[in-house]
Amino acid sequence: MSLRFCKSCCMDGTDPDLVLDAEGVCNHCHAAQKSLKEIEVEKPNLAGIIERIKKDGHAYDVLLGISGGVDSSYALVKAVELGLRPLCFSVENGWQDDRAQENVMRLVEGLKVPFIRYTIDLKKFRELQAAFMRAGQKNIEIPTDHVLMAVTYELAKTYGIKWVVSGGNVNSESVMPVSWGYQPRDLVHIKSVYRWATGKKLKGLPLCGLLKWNIYKWWYGIKTFYLLDYLDYNRQESEKMLIEKYGFQSTGEKHEESVFTKWFQNFYLYQKYGIDKRTAHFSSLVNSGQMTRAEAMEKLQTNPVYPLLGIEEKVMKYPKRPYTDFKTDEGLFTAISKTIRFLRRIKR
């Protein structure tokens, strides 16, 4: 690790792409402040967007995945308050924290919204997760994120829903180094890792390749709406409201409503790759004024806590490999995206 530290947030040289300006402020802070200003400009457009979503709706206005964590739970509450008719779902992958599952049911029952519990082939899913660990990949959360994306688009198409409400937001997610992982959309990469580890073709799970992704987005017109970016979203205050009004149970820090994700962030990345993901999470909160740098640095003095899965010693022995050791569709995706943007400009 290069001994470089941002003077504004708590990002450091564990990100090899960290760049400090003359005042010692990092590139992540500059990007975060730019994004925060951009969403501030967009907030007055909320009423118009809600009206458009309602006009596009049929039986439901929006699809909303709920994990039992703060972000998606608060997004659901606000969507209902804004008069939207959500269809909610969660993907059962065998790793849900008991408190998170209770949070989901308290919210959907309390708000009286329809809910789908989408169950996948758990044996196949664990096999895919194991393949990523054996391959020494940095981002072993790719199977979880990819399956969630595939299920989201599948359900949106099935129920004729044009808008997906996401709990993603700039206020708590503006900082995340690209070097800390690889994006989960790349099905070519996923299949390559799986075949390398098992010698088999990947079948039996919800998957979404490049062609299907473009069909969902451009043919069916399925769009993602980051509702929390149009609100004055404060994660701590939102959690407090959820606790008081819905009996919500805190699951800890960001993304810790999943047992595996908590293990991935707090053991796998921390011990195997020397990456403390809390550094990025806290830096996002520092940039949005929800935490001071001093508070963040103090919390980072303690080691992250993780659940024991019984595979810790085994995964530490697997050699680390970059994602480029496997096939990817990264270049093709970039080329297609540029072509689509060019054609849309010509059409306008």
C-alpha positions as CSV (number, residue, x, y, z in Angstrom):
1,M,0.0,0.0,0.0
2,S,1.3,3.4,-1.0
3,L,1.3,5.8,2.0
4,R,-1.2,8.3,0.5
5,F,-4.2,9.6,2.4
6,C,-6.9,12.0,1.4
7,K,-7.2,15.0,3.7
8,S,-10.9,15.4,3.1
9,C,-12.3,11.8,3.2
10,C,-10.6,8.6,4.4
11,M,-9.6,7.1,1.1
12,D,-6.0,5.9,0.9
13,G,-3.4,4.1,-1.2
14,T,-5.3,0.8,-1.1
15,D,-6.8,2.3,-4.3
16,P,-3.8,2.4,-6.8
17,D,-5.7,4.9,-8.8
18,L,-5.9,7.4,-6.0
19,V,-4.9,10.9,-7.1
20,L,-4.3,13.8,-4.7
21,D,-4.5,17.5,-5.7
22,A,-2.3,20.2,-4.4
23,E,-4.4,20.5,-1.2
24,G,-4.3,16.7,-0.6
25,V,-7.9,16.2,-1.7
26,C,-8.5,13.0,-3.7
27,N,-10.1,12.4,-7.1
28,H,-12.9,10.5,-5.4
29,C,-13.9,13.5,-3.4
30,H,-13.9,15.7,-6.5
31,A,-16.1,13.1,-8.3
32,A,-18.4,12.8,-5.3
33,Q,-18.9,16.5,-5.0
34,K,-19.7,16.8,-8.7
35,S,-22.3,14.0,-8.4
36,L,-23.9,15.6,-5.3
37,K,-24.2,18.9,-7.1
38,E,-25.8,17.1,-10.1
39,I,-28.5,15.4,-8.1
40,E,-29.2,18.6,-6.3
41,V,-30.1,20.2,-9.6
42,E,-32.4,17.2,-10.5
43,K,-34.4,17.2,-7.3
44,P,-37.0,19.7,-8.5
45,N,-37.9,17.3,-11.3
46,L,-39.2,14.6,-8.9
47,A,-42.9,15.4,-9.3
48,G,-42.7,15.3,-13.1
49,I,-40.9,12.0,-13.0
50,I,-43.4,10.5,-10.6
51,E,-46.2,11.6,-12.9
52,R,-44.5,10.0,-15.9
53,I,-44.0,6.7,-14.0
54,K,-47.7,6.6,-13.1
55,K,-48.6,7.2,-16.8
56,D,-46.4,4.3,-17.8
57,G,-47.9,2.0,-15.2
58,H,-50.4,-0.7,-15.6
59,A,-51.2,-3.1,-12.8
60,Y,-48.0,-1.8,-11.1
61,D,-46.1,1.4,-11.5
62,V,-42.7,0.2,-10.4
63,L,-40.7,-2.9,-9.5
64,L,-38.6,-2.7,-6.4
65,G,-36.2,-5.2,-5.0
66,I,-36.0,-5.2,-1.2
67,S,-33.1,-6.7,0.8
68,G,-34.0,-5.8,4.3
69,G,-31.3,-3.2,4.4
70,V,-31.8,0.5,5.0
71,D,-31.5,1.8,1.4
72,S,-34.1,-0.4,-0.3
73,S,-36.4,-0.3,2.7
74,Y,-36.5,3.5,2.8
75,A,-36.9,3.6,-1.0
76,L,-40.0,1.4,-0.7
77,V,-41.5,3.6,2.1
78,K,-41.0,6.8,0.0
79,A,-42.3,5.2,-3.2
80,V,-45.6,4.3,-1.4
81,E,-45.8,7.8,0.2
82,L,-45.4,9.3,-3.3
83,G,-48.4,7.4,-4.5
84,L,-46.6,4.7,-6.5
85,R,-47.9,1.2,-6.8
86,P,-44.9,-1.1,-6.3
87,L,-44.4,-4.8,-6.9
88,C,-41.7,-5.9,-4.5
89,F,-39.5,-8.9,-4.6
90,S,-36.4,-10.4,-2.9
91,V,-34.1,-13.0,-4.3
92,E,-33.6,-16.0,-2.0
93,N,-30.0,-17.1,-2.4
94,G,-29.6,-18.8,1.0
95,W,-27.6,-16.0,2.6
96,Q,-30.2,-13.7,4.1
97,D,-29.7,-12.5,7.6
98,D,-32.7,-13.4,9.8
99,R,-33.2,-9.8,10.8
100,A,-33.2,-8.7,7.2
101,Q,-35.9,-11.2,6.3
102,E,-38.0,-10.0,9.2
103,N,-37.5,-6.4,8.0
104,V,-38.8,-7.3,4.6
105,M,-41.9,-8.9,5.9
106,R,-42.7,-6.1,8.3
107,L,-42.4,-3.6,5.6
108,V,-44.4,-5.4,2.9
109,E,-47.1,-6.3,5.4
110,G,-47.2,-2.9,7.1
111,L,-47.4,-1.1,3.7
112,K,-49.7,-3.7,2.2
113,V,-47.7,-4.1,-1.0
114,P,-47.6,-7.2,-3.2
115,F,-44.4,-9.2,-2.7
116,I,-42.6,-12.0,-4.6
117,R,-40.1,-14.3,-3.0
118,Y,-37.9,-15.4,-5.9
119,T,-36.1,-18.6,-5.2
120,I,-33.1,-19.8,-7.2
121,D,-31.2,-23.1,-7.4
122,L,-29.2,-22.8,-4.2
123,K,-26.8,-25.7,-5.1
124,K,-26.0,-24.2,-8.5
125,F,-25.6,-20.7,-7.0
126,R,-23.2,-22.0,-4.3
127,E,-21.2,-23.8,-7.0
128,L,-20.9,-20.5,-9.0
129,Q,-19.8,-18.6,-5.8
130,A,-17.2,-21.3,-5.1
131,A,-15.9,-21.0,-8.7
132,F,-15.2,-17.3,-8.2
133,M,-13.4,-18.1,-4.9
134,R,-11.3,-20.9,-6.5
135,A,-10.5,-18.5,-9.3
136,G,-9.1,-16.0,-6.8
137,Q,-11.3,-13.2,-8.1
138,K,-11.4,-10.0,-6.2
139,N,-15.1,-9.4,-6.6
140,I,-16.7,-12.7,-5.6
141,E,-20.0,-10.8,-5.2
142,I,-20.4,-10.9,-9.0
143,P,-22.7,-14.0,-8.9
144,T,-25.1,-12.3,-6.4
145,D,-25.2,-9.0,-8.3
146,H,-25.6,-10.6,-11.7
147,V,-28.4,-12.9,-10.6
148,L,-30.2,-9.9,-9.0
149,M,-29.9,-7.9,-12.2
150,A,-31.2,-10.8,-14.3
151,V,-34.2,-11.5,-12.0
152,T,-35.0,-7.8,-11.9
153,Y,-35.2,-7.5,-15.7
154,E,-37.1,-10.8,-16.0
155,L,-39.8,-9.8,-13.5
156,A,-40.1,-6.3,-15.0
157,K,-40.7,-7.9,-18.5
158,T,-43.1,-10.5,-17.1
159,Y,-45.3,-8.0,-15.3
160,G,-45.0,-5.3,-18.0
161,I,-43.3,-2.8,-15.7
162,K,-41.3,0.0,-17.3
163,W,-39.6,1.4,-14.2
164,V,-37.4,-0.2,-11.6
165,V,-36.8,1.7,-8.4
166,S,-33.3,1.2,-7.0
167,G,-32.1,1.9,-3.5
168,G,-28.7,2.9,-5.0
169,N,-27.9,6.5,-4.2
170,V,-25.1,9.1,-4.4
171,N,-25.3,10.2,-0.7
172,S,-24.0,6.9,0.6
173,E,-22.4,5.4,-2.5
174,S,-20.5,8.2,-4.3
175,V,-17.1,6.6,-3.6
176,M,-16.1,3.2,-4.8
177,P,-12.7,2.5,-6.6
178,V,-12.9,0.7,-9.9
179,S,-9.7,-1.1,-8.9
180,W,-11.4,-2.9,-6.1
181,G,-13.4,-5.2,-8.3
182,Y,-15.0,-5.9,-11.7
183,Q,-18.5,-5.2,-12.8
184,P,-21.1,-8.0,-12.6
185,R,-22.9,-7.4,-15.9
186,D,-20.3,-9.3,-17.9
187,L,-21.8,-12.8,-18.5
188,V,-18.9,-13.8,-20.7
189,H,-16.6,-13.4,-17.7
190,I,-18.9,-15.2,-15.4
191,K,-19.2,-18.2,-17.7
192,S,-15.4,-18.2,-18.3
193,V,-14.7,-18.4,-14.5
194,Y,-17.3,-21.1,-14.0
195,R,-16.0,-23.3,-16.9
196,W,-12.4,-22.8,-15.6
197,A,-13.4,-24.0,-12.1
198,T,-15.8,-26.8,-13.0
199,G,-15.3,-27.8,-16.6
200,K,-19.0,-27.3,-17.2
201,K,-21.3,-24.9,-19.0
202,L,-23.2,-22.6,-16.7
203,K,-26.9,-23.4,-16.7
204,G,-29.8,-23.3,-14.3
205,L,-29.6,-19.8,-12.9
206,P,-31.2,-16.5,-14.0
207,L,-28.6,-14.9,-16.4
208,C,-28.5,-11.8,-18.5
209,G,-26.0,-11.4,-21.3
210,L,-25.2,-8.4,-23.4
211,L,-27.8,-9.0,-26.1
212,K,-30.6,-9.7,-23.5
213,W,-29.6,-6.6,-21.5
214,N,-29.9,-4.4,-24.6
215,I,-33.3,-5.9,-25.5
216,Y,-34.6,-5.3,-22.0
217,K,-33.3,-1.7,-22.0
218,W,-34.0,-0.6,-25.6
219,W,-36.8,-2.8,-26.8
220,Y,-38.9,-3.1,-23.7
221,G,-37.8,0.3,-22.4
222,I,-37.1,-0.8,-18.9
223,K,-35.5,2.1,-16.9
224,T,-34.0,2.4,-13.5
225,F,-35.0,5.2,-11.2
226,Y,-32.8,6.2,-8.3
227,L,-35.5,7.6,-6.1
228,L,-33.2,8.4,-3.1
229,D,-31.2,10.8,-5.2
230,Y,-34.3,13.0,-5.5
231,L,-34.7,13.1,-1.7
232,D,-32.7,14.5,1.2
233,Y,-31.5,11.0,2.0
234,N,-29.7,10.6,5.3
235,R,-28.9,6.9,6.0
236,Q,-28.8,7.2,9.8
237,E,-32.0,9.2,10.1
238,S,-33.8,6.9,7.7
239,E,-32.8,3.9,9.7
240,K,-34.1,5.5,12.9
241,M,-37.5,6.2,11.2
242,L,-37.7,2.6,10.0
243,I,-37.0,1.3,13.5
244,E,-39.6,3.6,15.1
245,K,-42.4,3.2,12.6
246,Y,-42.0,-0.4,11.3
247,G,-40.0,-2.2,14.0
248,F,-37.0,-2.4,11.6
249,Q,-33.9,-4.1,13.0
250,S,-30.5,-2.8,12.2
251,T,-28.3,-5.2,10.3
252,G,-25.1,-3.2,10.8
253,E,-23.1,-1.3,8.2
254,K,-23.8,-1.0,4.5
255,H,-24.8,-4.2,2.7
256,E,-24.5,-6.3,5.9
257,E,-28.1,-7.6,5.6
258,S,-26.5,-10.5,3.6
259,V,-24.4,-12.9,5.6
260,F,-22.2,-13.6,2.6
261,T,-21.8,-10.0,1.7
262,K,-20.7,-9.2,5.2
263,W,-18.2,-12.0,5.1
264,F,-17.0,-10.9,1.6
265,Q,-16.5,-7.3,2.7
266,N,-15.2,-7.8,6.2
267,F,-13.1,-11.0,5.8
268,Y,-12.4,-11.8,2.1
269,L,-11.5,-8.4,0.8
270,Y,-9.9,-7.2,4.1
271,Q,-7.7,-10.3,4.7
272,K,-7.0,-11.5,1.2
273,Y,-6.7,-8.2,-0.6
274,G,-6.0,-5.7,2.1
275,I,-9.1,-3.7,1.2
276,D,-11.4,-2.3,3.8
277,K,-14.6,-1.5,2.0
278,R,-15.7,0.6,4.9
279,T,-13.2,3.2,3.8
280,A,-15.2,3.9,0.6
281,H,-18.6,3.6,2.4
282,F,-17.5,6.1,5.1
283,S,-15.9,8.4,2.6
284,S,-19.3,8.6,0.8
285,L,-20.9,9.6,4.0
286,V,-18.2,12.2,4.7
287,N,-18.7,13.8,1.3
288,S,-22.5,14.0,1.8
289,G,-22.0,15.5,5.3
290,Q,-23.4,12.5,7.2
291,M,-20.2,11.7,9.0
292,T,-17.1,13.6,9.8
293,R,-13.7,12.5,8.7
294,A,-12.6,12.2,12.3
295,E,-15.6,9.9,13.1
296,A,-14.8,7.8,10.0
297,M,-11.1,7.4,10.9
298,E,-11.9,6.5,14.4
299,K,-14.3,3.7,13.3
300,L,-11.6,2.4,10.9
301,Q,-9.2,1.9,13.8
302,T,-11.2,-1.3,14.7
303,N,-11.1,-4.4,12.5
304,P,-14.3,-5.2,10.7
305,V,-16.4,-8.0,12.2
306,Y,-17.4,-11.0,10.1
307,P,-19.4,-14.2,10.4
308,L,-17.4,-17.5,10.3
309,L,-18.3,-19.6,7.3
310,G,-15.7,-22.4,7.9
311,I,-13.9,-21.8,4.6
312,E,-11.6,-19.0,5.7
313,E,-8.4,-21.0,5.6
314,K,-9.2,-22.6,2.3
315,V,-10.0,-19.4,0.4
316,M,-6.8,-17.7,1.6
317,K,-4.8,-20.5,-0.1
318,Y,-6.3,-19.9,-3.6
319,P,-3.9,-17.8,-5.8
320,K,-5.2,-14.3,-6.6
321,R,-5.9,-13.7,-10.3
322,P,-7.0,-10.6,-12.1
323,Y,-10.3,-10.7,-14.0
324,T,-8.4,-10.3,-17.2
325,D,-7.1,-13.9,-16.8
326,F,-10.6,-14.9,-18.0
327,K,-12.7,-14.0,-21.1
328,T,-14.7,-10.8,-20.9
329,D,-17.1,-8.9,-23.2
330,E,-15.7,-5.6,-21.9
331,G,-14.6,-4.3,-25.3
332,L,-17.7,-5.4,-27.1
333,F,-20.0,-3.8,-24.5
334,T,-18.1,-0.5,-24.8
335,A,-18.3,-0.6,-28.6
336,I,-22.1,-1.3,-28.6
337,S,-22.8,1.4,-26.0
338,K,-20.9,4.0,-28.1
339,T,-22.8,2.9,-31.2
340,I,-26.2,3.2,-29.4
341,R,-25.3,6.7,-28.1
342,F,-24.2,7.8,-31.6
343,L,-27.4,6.5,-33.2
344,R,-29.6,8.2,-30.6
345,R,-27.8,11.5,-31.2
346,I,-28.5,11.1,-35.0
347,K,-32.2,10.3,-34.3
348,R,-32.6,13.5,-32.2
